[in-house]
Amino acid sequence: MPLNEQLFDFKEYPKDVLLKDGSVVVFRPTIGQDRKLLVEFFRSLTDRDRRYFKHDVANPKTINKWCDELDYDLVLPIIALKKNGRKTRIVANGSLHTEPQGWSTHVARIRFQVHPDFRGLGLGQAIAAELCERATMRGVQKLQAHVRADNKDVLGLLRRIGFRKEGIFKRHAVDMYGRHHDVIIFWQDLEDFWRRMEDLQVDMDNPGCFP
Ligand SMILES: CC(C)(COP(=O)(O)OP(=O)(O)OC[C@H]1O[C@@H](n2cnc3c(N)ncnc32)[C@H](O)[C@@H]1OP(=O)(O)O)[C@@H](O)C(=O)NCCC(=O)NCCS
């Protein structure tokens, strides 16, 4: 099915996003045909990055399963693409996890990762802002991020954009060596988020570029 038909609900995509160094990446929701690029993206991350992920993203079976079971109502994955000559690669990946039924339909979770070559350019902030925007459009009021306590990079970014600690799941994650780690629950009221973006003078058309 052509991209535009699959993305009928997302007329603003593909969307150009300007980074701090003046380069441009393109955001759009993931489609099934992205599996090869996604496998390459996750394989190109360092072991240090991958150890923080909940799922075994180095295994193509994990990515294939995500691509086979795409359901934007449950999980909305957004990728950032960078074109270099004739080659296009994924340079960041994010996802918004919503609850379609029950007493927490106003709550959602986000996850995101940026390729090491593209860090420090505002891309992490831009993809987080994109997920917040889509969450707001879906009527989400409260956003959460579940982060392993030793993942300092993500903790730094979440704090910067206004997420606060809500609680801790003790010894909740087990790494490949059998060690247990606490998982911190961060949360954000989306109305506060938009106020904070205004305070930081973030231009939402170019959320990676802030003063
Ligand atoms: C965290 C991550 C997304 C940051 O991406 P990024 O594109 O480099 O972030 P940005 O350039 O948008 O940074 C925005 C702000 O976040 C904070 N930040 C980013 N990286 C940070 C770090 N290593 N330590 C502390 N704060 C950091 C800073 O406040 C930064 O603002 P500044 O540039 O004005 O200092 C990236 O390091 C990453 O993908 N890490 C691995 C992801 C991961 O483990 N995900 C697992 C579960 S979600």
The ligand as an SDF file (V2000), in Angstrom:
LIG
                    3D

 48 50  0  0  0  0  0  0  0  0999 V2000
   18.8940   10.4220   25.7390 C   0  0  0  0  0  0  0  0  0  0  0  0
   19.0370   10.6870   24.2670 C   0  0  0  0  0  0  0  0  0  0  0  0
   17.7110   10.4040   23.5750 C   0  0  0  0  0  0  0  0  0  0  0  0
   19.4110   12.1690   24.0860 C   0  0  0  0  0  0  0  0  0  0  0  0
   19.3580   12.4690   22.6990 O   0  0  0  0  0  0  0  0  0  0  0  0
   20.0120   13.8040   22.1170 P   0  0  0  0  0  0  0  0  0  0  0  0
   19.5090   13.9530   20.7340 O   0  0  0  0  0  0  0  0  0  0  0  0
   21.4740   13.7940   22.3200 O   0  0  0  0  0  0  0  0  0  0  0  0
   19.3520   14.9040   23.0920 O   0  0  0  0  0  0  0  0  0  0  0  0
   19.2040   16.4570   22.7890 P   0  0  0  0  0  0  0  0  0  0  0  0
   20.3410   16.9110   21.9330 O   0  0  0  0  0  0  0  0  0  0  0  0
   17.8250   16.7250   22.3100 O   0  0  0  0  0  0  0  0  0  0  0  0
   19.3780   17.0510   24.2460 O   0  0  0  0  0  0  0  0  0  0  0  0
   18.3810   17.7980   24.8860 C   0  0  0  0  0  0  0  0  0  0  0  0
   18.7380   17.9590   26.3430 C   0  0  0  0  0  0  0  0  0  0  0  0
   18.7270   16.6860   27.0080 O   0  0  0  0  0  0  0  0  0  0  0  0
   19.7170   16.6700   28.0270 C   0  0  0  0  0  0  0  0  0  0  0  0
   20.6880   15.6080   27.7190 N   0  0  0  0  0  0  0  0  0  0  0  0
   20.9080   14.9870   26.5290 C   0  0  0  0  0  0  0  0  0  0  0  0
   21.8780   14.0660   26.6490 N   0  0  0  0  0  0  0  0  0  0  0  0
   22.2740   14.1160   27.9510 C   0  0  0  0  0  0  0  0  0  0  0  0
   23.2470   13.4140   28.7070 C   0  0  0  0  0  0  0  0  0  0  0  0
   24.0510   12.5070   28.1370 N   0  0  0  0  0  0  0  0  0  0  0  0
   23.3690   13.7080   30.0260 N   0  0  0  0  0  0  0  0  0  0  0  0
   22.6010   14.6580   30.5920 C   0  0  0  0  0  0  0  0  0  0  0  0
   21.6660   15.3790   29.9300 N   0  0  0  0  0  0  0  0  0  0  0  0
   21.5120   15.1020   28.6270 C   0  0  0  0  0  0  0  0  0  0  0  0
   20.3940   18.0100   28.0120 C   0  0  0  0  0  0  0  0  0  0  0  0
   19.7670   18.8510   28.9330 O   0  0  0  0  0  0  0  0  0  0  0  0
   20.1350   18.5020   26.6000 C   0  0  0  0  0  0  0  0  0  0  0  0
   20.0790   19.8890   26.5220 O   0  0  0  0  0  0  0  0  0  0  0  0
   21.4260   20.7200   26.1430 P   0  0  0  0  0  0  0  0  0  0  0  0
   21.8370   20.2000   24.8010 O   0  0  0  0  0  0  0  0  0  0  0  0
   20.9530   22.1200   26.1110 O   0  0  0  0  0  0  0  0  0  0  0  0
   22.3770   20.4070   27.2220 O   0  0  0  0  0  0  0  0  0  0  0  0
   20.1820    9.8240   23.6290 C   0  0  0  0  0  0  0  0  0  0  0  0
   21.3500    9.9840   24.3950 O   0  0  0  0  0  0  0  0  0  0  0  0
   19.8470    8.3530   23.5450 C   0  0  0  0  0  0  0  0  0  0  0  0
   19.2150    7.9210   22.5900 O   0  0  0  0  0  0  0  0  0  0  0  0
   20.2590    7.5670   24.5320 N   0  0  0  0  0  0  0  0  0  0  0  0
   19.9450    6.1650   24.5730 C   0  0  0  0  0  0  0  0  0  0  0  0
   18.4500    5.9930   24.6290 C   0  0  0  0  0  0  0  0  0  0  0  0
   17.9530    5.0100   25.5850 C   0  0  0  0  0  0  0  0  0  0  0  0
   18.6760    4.4990   26.3930 O   0  0  0  0  0  0  0  0  0  0  0  0
   16.6740    4.7440   25.4950 N   0  0  0  0  0  0  0  0  0  0  0  0
   16.1460    3.6900   26.3200 C   0  0  0  0  0  0  0  0  0  0  0  0
   14.8550    3.7900   26.8980 C   0  0  0  0  0  0  0  0  0  0  0  0
   13.7880    5.1210   26.5040 S   0  0  0  0  0  0  0  0  0  0  0  0
  1  2  1  0
  2  3  1  0
  2  4  1  0
  2 36  1  0
  4  5  1  0
  5  6  1  0
  6  7  2  0
  6  8  1  0
  6  9  1  0
  9 10  1  0
 10 11  2  0
 10 12  1  0
 10 13  1  0
 13 14  1  0
 14 15  1  0
 15 16  1  0
 15 30  1  0
 16 17  1  0
 17 18  1  0
 17 28  1  0
 18 19  1  0
 18 27  1  0
 19 20  2  0
 20 21  1  0
 21 22  1  0
 21 27  2  0
 22 23  1  0
 22 24  2  0
 24 25  1  0
 25 26  2  0
 26 27  1  0
 28 29  1  0
 28 30  1  0
 30 31  1  0
 31 32  1  0
 32 33  2  0
 32 34  1  0
 32 35  1  0
 36 37  1  0
 36 38  1  0
 38 39  2  0
 38 40  1  0
 40 41  1  0
 41 42  1  0
 42 43  1  0
 43 44  2  0
 43 45  1  0
 45 46  1  0
 46 47  1  0
 47 48  1  0
M  END
$$$$
